[in-house]
């Protein structure tokens, strides 16, 4: 009887040891996984994008909750840059983003930037005058080797009796402003044309 009790006790001890070792192994595995996770998810999105900007000739970078948009100089390989971003996102648990990378000509980007600034100044200059406070500008693509179109939208209809006269006054005011010394320096003497639209997007002049 004592022998049976002894054997039963030994068996229970063995079972307890097996259970203890199993639990310990699971705990260690969980700790290792947690450690791996903490190591792979230590980069924020901004850190990754800063890294990309340091490694490549990046012209602009932006992101929202779904997309990452990067413009690089056309001396870079957009596919290579995209693959690098996606790899880093995946390693850091951020691979839900859609990545868009575009190669851009540097001179094209510079021209776009300077005319964006100039058109903002044109609009501000017009709206200083009460007569033109409701005038706005229309976005037109800037193309490297073509004249820039400065598009002005007016709050009148092309069929109005004074539409032609009104549009010509705006045209002259804008042209005078673009010919000032300050703006000519900013525009780098890029050729341009001025187009005046009515409220229905019809060209007046």
C-alpha positions in Angstrom: 0.0 0.0 0.0 2.9 2.4 0.9 4.5 1.5 -2.4 1.4 2.4 -4.3 1.1 5.7 -2.5 4.8 6.4 -3.2 4.4 5.6 -6.9 1.3 7.8 -7.1 3.2 10.7 -5.5 6.1 10.4 -7.9 3.7 10.3 -10.8 2.0 13.5 -9.5 5.3 15.2 -9.1 6.3 14.2 -12.6 3.0 15.7 -14.0 3.5 18.9 -12.1 7.0 19.2 -13.4 5.9 18.7 -17.0 3.1 21.3 -16.6 5.5 23.8 -15.0 8.1 23.3 -17.8 5.4 23.7 -20.4 4.1 26.9 -18.8 7.6 28.2 -18.5 8.3 27.5 -22.2 5.1 29.3 -23.2 6.0 32.3 -21.1 9.5 32.5 -22.6 8.1 32.3 -26.1 5.6 35.1 -25.3 8.4 37.2 -23.9 10.5 36.6 -27.0 7.6 37.5 -29.3 6.9 40.7 -27.3 10.6 41.6 -27.5 10.6 41.0 -31.3 7.5 43.1 -31.7 9.0 45.9 -29.7 12.1 45.8 -31.8 10.4 45.7 -35.2 7.8 48.3 -34.3 10.1 51.0 -33.0 10.0 53.4 -36.0 7.2 55.9 -36.4 6.0 56.9 -39.9 7.7 60.3 -39.6 11.0 58.6 -38.8 10.7 56.3 -41.8 9.9 59.2 -44.1 12.9 61.2 -42.7 15.1 58.2 -43.4 13.8 58.1 -47.0 14.5 61.9 -47.4 18.0 61.4 -46.2 18.7 58.4 -48.5 17.2 59.8 -51.8 16.8 63.1 -53.6 13.3 63.7 -52.3 11.5 66.9 -53.5 8.3 66.5 -51.4 6.7 64.1 -49.1 3.3 63.9 -47.5 0.9 61.5 -45.9 -2.6 61.1 -44.5 -4.4 58.2 -42.8 -4.3 56.1 -46.0 -1.7 57.3 -48.4 1.9 58.2 -48.5 2.9 60.5 -51.4 6.6 61.1 -52.3 8.0 63.1 -55.2 11.7 62.3 -56.1 14.0 63.8 -58.6 13.9 62.0 -61.9 17.5 60.9 -61.3 16.1 58.4 -58.8 14.4 55.1 -59.5 10.8 55.5 -58.2 10.3 51.8 -57.9 13.4 51.4 -55.7 12.3 54.2 -53.4 8.8 52.7 -53.2 10.1 49.3 -52.4 12.3 50.7 -49.6 9.4 52.6 -48.0 7.1 49.5 -48.2 9.8 47.3 -46.6 10.3 49.7 -43.7 6.5 50.1 -43.2 6.1 46.3 -43.1 9.0 45.9 -40.6 7.3 48.4 -38.3 3.8 47.2 -38.6 2.6 50.1 -40.7 2.0 48.3 -44.0 -1.7 49.4 -44.3 -0.6 52.5 -46.2 -0.8 52.9 -49.9 2.6 54.2 -51.2 2.8 56.5 -54.2 6.2 57.6 -55.5 6.6 59.8 -58.6 9.7 61.0 -60.4 9.7 64.7 -61.1 11.9 67.1 -63.1 13.5 69.6 -60.7 13.1 72.6 -63.0 9.5 71.7 -63.5 8.9 71.6 -59.7 10.7 74.9 -59.3 8.6 76.6 -61.9 5.4 75.2 -60.4 6.4 76.5 -56.9 7.3 80.0 -58.0 4.1 80.5 -60.0 2.0 79.2 -57.1 3.5 82.0 -55.0 3.1 84.5 -57.8 -0.6 83.7 -58.4 -1.3 84.0 -54.7 0.2 87.5 -54.8 -1.8 88.3 -57.9 -5.1 87.4 -56.2 -4.2 89.3 -53.1 -3.3 92.4 -55.2 -6.6 92.2 -57.0 -8.7 91.8 -53.9 -7.2 94.9 -52.4 -9.6 96.7 -54.7 -13.3 96.6 -53.7 -14.2 96.2 -57.3 -12.4 92.8 -57.5 -13.0 91.4 -54.1 -15.0 88.5 -55.5 -12.5 87.6 -58.1 -10.7 84.3 -57.7 -8.0 82.3 -59.6 -8.3 79.1 -61.4 -5.6 76.4 -61.1 -4.0 75.6 -64.5 -1.2 73.1 -64.9 2.3 74.7 -65.2 4.3 73.1 -68.0 8.0 73.5 -68.1 8.6 74.7 -71.7 5.3 76.5 -72.2 4.0 79.9 -71.2 2.2 80.0 -67.8 -1.5 80.6 -67.9 -2.7 83.0 -65.2 -6.4 82.3 -65.1 -8.8 84.7 -63.4 -12.4 83.8 -62.6 -14.8 86.8 -62.3 -18.3 86.9 -60.7 -20.0 88.2 -63.8 -21.5 86.6 -66.9 -20.0 86.8 -70.4 -23.3 88.0 -71.7 -23.3 91.1 -69.4 -23.0 94.4 -71.2 -19.9 95.5 -69.4 -18.2 92.0 -69.3 -15.7 92.9 -71.9 -14.7 96.2 -70.4 -14.6 94.6 -66.9 -12.3 91.7 -68.1 -10.0 94.1 -69.9 -9.5 96.2 -66.7 -8.6 93.1 -64.8 -6.3 91.9 -67.5 -4.5 95.2 -67.5 -4.3 95.3 -63.7 -2.8 91.8 -63.5 -0.4 92.4 -66.4 0.9 95.6 -64.7 1.5 93.7 -61.5 3.3 90.9 -63.2 5.6 93.5 -64.9 6.7 95.0 -61.6 10.4 94.6 -60.8 9.8 92.3 -57.8 7.5 89.9 -59.6 9.7 89.8 -62.7 12.6 88.7 -60.5 10.4 86.0 -59.0 9.1 84.8 -62.3 12.6 84.4 -63.8 11.1 86.1 -66.9 8.9 83.0 -67.7 6.5 83.8 -70.5 2.9 84.0 -69.5 -0.6 84.7 -70.7 -3.6 86.0 -68.9 -7.1 84.5 -69.4 -10.2 85.9 -67.8 -13.2 83.7 -67.2 -16.8 84.5 -66.3 -18.7 82.8 -63.4 -19.7 79.9 -65.7 -16.1 79.2 -66.7 -16.6 80.7 -70.1 -13.6 82.7 -71.5 -14.3 86.4 -71.7 -10.9 87.5 -72.9 
